[in-house]
Amino acid sequence: MCSVPLKSCLVLAALLLAGCASKPAATQPGATASTGAQYTDSRDPLETINRPLWDFNYDILDKYLLRPATVGYMTVVPKPARKGLVNAANNLSEPASFLNGTLQAKPDSAAISAGRFLVNSTLGLFGLFDVATKIGLVQREEDFSQTLAVWGVGDGPFLMLPALGPSTVRGTTGGVVDNLYFPLALLNTPLTLTRAAIGALDAREQLMSMENLLEESLDPYAFVKESYFQRQQFKIYDGNPPKAPEPEVDEAALDDLLDDLE
């Protein structure tokens, strides 16, 4: 739920659960493959700024910093220890999920988040062990960006943030608000940075086996953008986003076309 460096890694990993986005048709930014006609995305009015920032994130920060750091982290720290650190970091977000579940009028989600925080903070030794999941309290991710969406607030322009990855005005605002909740607001700077680093390393580790998915896309930037928006829809609708309406077929025109082909 928190913003972590190169958050796009987590978005791409989550995409496999939400359903893969279609590959973009453009062979070059802003142009279609067949006609060369200019294409603009109304969600992304800042594309001319966002694309260079994506290149910086992926071609420089990820290549020379995040990926090598993740490989070293996986080599030095045993997997059970890495899992415990991730559990502890996630546990700190449960109060925010509780508050956002309440604000979204989801009493079941709010109760589960509160129960998870209580159980994992005590029996789970400050969240190092996810005891709550083992007794049936499966994590519910509710953040303030989802809350704003439920209240009718739109996404706003798409943003590619340096080191943080894809977001929107609403998503960025939600991330700031979530970090004001207890106990995140009480963490000192070293603990906050440690939590962000753990989240980033775990997200990048999850992506290791999925790198070809991005590399083989025709336009990685567009792929990441679509992945982000699909993931947001998946979260807002609790895993059941509304299906796109089926296109209407003009039966008379179809019959005429078939007659012409005969």
N, C-alpha and C positions, 0 to 999 in steps of 0.2 A: 504494500500500500504506500510505502514511503517512496520518495524520489531517490533513485540511486544512480550512480554514473552509468551512462550508456544503458538506460532503461529499455531501449529498443531490443536488447537481447532478451529480456523477459517477455516483452510483447510478442516477439517471434516464436518463442517457445510456447507461450499460451495459445498462439494461433492454431497450433496443431490440435488443441482441444476444442477450439471454437469453430473450426472449419476453415480450410485454406482459402485464401483470397485468390481470385483469378489473376493470371499474369497480365500486366498492362499491355495494351496493344501498341503503344508508341515505341518506335525504334530509337527516337531521340526525345529528350525532354521537350514537351510542348508540341510535338508533331505526331500525327497519326501515321501508321505504317503504309497505308495504301494511297492516301491522297496528299499527305504532307500538310493538311490543314492544321491550323493552330488550335490547340486544345488548352482550355483553362479549367482548373478545378475551383469551383466557388468556395470550397472549404479551405483553400490554400492560397489566399491572395498574396502571401509573402513568399511564394515559391522561389523567386530569384534570390532571396536571402537564405531560405531554408536549405536549398540544395548544397551550397558550399559548406554550410554547417554540418550537413550529413556527411559530406566527403571528409571533413575534418574529424568528425567523431569516429567514422568507420575506418578510413584509410590511415589515420595517424594515431588517434588515441587508442582504438581497439588493437590495431596491428602492433604498435610498439609499447603499449602500456598494459591494457586490461587483459588481453589474451596471454601474454607472457607471464603476467602476475598470477593469473588463474592457474596456468600450468604449474608454476612453482608452488602455489598454495595446495593444489591437489597432490603434489609430490611429497610435500613436507608434512601436511596435516592429515592424519588418518580420516577415512570417511565417517566413522561414528562421531568423531570430534567435530567434523564439519557440520554434520547433521544437528548436533547439539547446539552449536553456535547459531545456526539458522533458526532452530526452534526458539531459542531465547530472544533473538531479534524479532521474530514474528509475534511472540507473546506480548511484546511491548505495544503492538498495534491493536490488541484486542479491546482496550477501552475505547479507542476511536471507532472500532467497528460497532461496539455497543451503543455509543452515542449516535452514530449515523443510522444504525438500525432503528433506533427510537425516533429520530427525526424523519425517517422515511415511513413511519407507521408500520414497522415490521417487528412486532413484539417477539416472535419466535427467534428471529435472527439476533435481536438484542439480547435475549435471555441466553442463547447459546454462547455468544461472545463473552458475556459476563461470567458464565459458568466455566468457560475455557480458561479465562484469566485467573479465576479463583483456584481451579484445580491445578493448572500447570505452574502457577506461581508458588504453590505449596507442595503438593505431592510430586510435581515435576521439577522440583529444585530450581525455582526462579525461571522456569520455562525451558531448561535444558532438555527435558524429556516431555514429549507430547502425550501425556497420560490421557488427556481429554478425548483425543481421537479414539483411543483404544476403548473408551467406555461409551462411545457413540456420539460425542459432541464434535461433529465435523466442522472445520473452520468455515465461517461465513465472512467473506471479504466485503465490507461496506465502507466506502470512503466518502468524503464530503463532495467530491466531484459527482458521484452517483446521487447524493442527496440533492445537489443543485439541479441535476437532470430530472429527478422526480418532481421537483418544484417547478419545472418548466423552463429552466435556464438553458439556453442553447450552448453549443460547443464553443462558439467564437472561432477566430482564425486558428488554423493549424500552426503549431510552432515546433521547430527542430532546435532544441536547446543545446548549447555547447556542453558536452560531457554528460548531460542528462538524457538526451534522446528525444523521442517524439512526445508531444503533448498538445494541448490546446489552451486557450485562455482560461476556460473553465477548469481544465485538469490541473493547470499550474496553481490556480487559486485554491482549488481543493486540497492540493498537496501542502500548501502553506498552512491552511487552517488545521489540517489533520495533525501537523506537528506542534500545534499549540495545545493539544489535549494532554491530560495526564496519562502516562508518566513521561511522555516524550518531552514536554516542556521543562521538565526538571533535570533532564540529562545535561551534563556539561559538554563542552565542545569535543573533547577526546572521545567520550562515549558515543556522541552523535556521529562522529566521523567513523568510529569503529563499526557501528551498526550499519551505516551506509556502505562501508567497504565489504562487510559480510554479505549484504544483500547483492551487491554488484558481482562479487566473486561467485556466489551461488548461481545467480542468473546466467553468468557467462559459462559456468560449468555445465548447466543444463543445455546450453546451446551447442556444445562441442560436437555432438553427433548430428546436429541439424544444420551445420554451416552450408552444406551444398544447396539447401533449400533457398537460401539467400543468393548464393553465388550463381545459381542457374536461372534466376529471375531475369527477365529482359531489362527491367529498370528497378534496381534495388531500392532506390528512394521511394518510388511509387508503391512498391511492394510493402515496405515498412509502414508507409502512411495508411494504406488500406488495412494492414494488419492491426494497426493501432485503433482505427475506428471500429473494426469488427470486434475487437476485444472489449472496447468500451460498451458497445451494444450488448455483448454477451454478459458483462457484469451488471449493467443497469437492469436488464430483464432477468437476472438470476439464472442465466444459462438457457433461457427460452425466448430469444429475440423474435419479434414478429417476422413472418415470412414475407418476402416481396410479393406483391400482387401478381397473379398470372396475367400475361399480356392478352388483351382481347383480340379475338380473331374475327375479321370481317368475312363471314361465311360466303356472302354473295361475291365478294372480290376474289376469294379463293377459288370458288367454282368457275368464275370467268377465266382465271389464270390457268386452271387445269384444262378448260375447254380450248384455250389458245394453244396449249402444249400438245394437244391431241392432233 
